[in-house]
Amino acid sequence: MKEKFVRNIFYYKNYYLDFYATLNPEVKKKFNWTLQLVSEIERVPEKYFSYMKGSSGLFEIRVEVGSNIYRVFSFFDEGKLIVLVNGFIKKTQKTPKSEIELAEKLKKQYFDEKDK
């Protein structure tokens, strides 16, 4: 049976891959499962993939393992392409402003490079 992808996932530079390399095997497995879910199903539950209110089109991919919560910021390019940027372990209720600012900067950098 051929897999049908609803969305494609692209790792911008090494931001996501560097973050992924720091994770333990259980968290990596959960991220792989979550990214497969995001790429294959039309309506991804908000628990795993949600829009960041107050951002310029950022989304976050969420993974929970035990009491730890992991986040990766992403955005869409040309409709069905999801571009992954920075990831972090969420330690407080509120998403750190510095992580949002970094994701916004990387998004701008991505589109600036693409337009050249």
Buried (B, 14 or more C-beta within 10 A) or exposed (E): EEEEEEBEBEBBEEBBEEBBEEBEEEBBEBBEEBBEBBBEBEEBEEEBBEEBEEBEEBBBBBBBBEEEBBBBBBBEBEEEEBBBBBBBEBEEEEBEEEBBEBBBEBBEEBEEEEEE
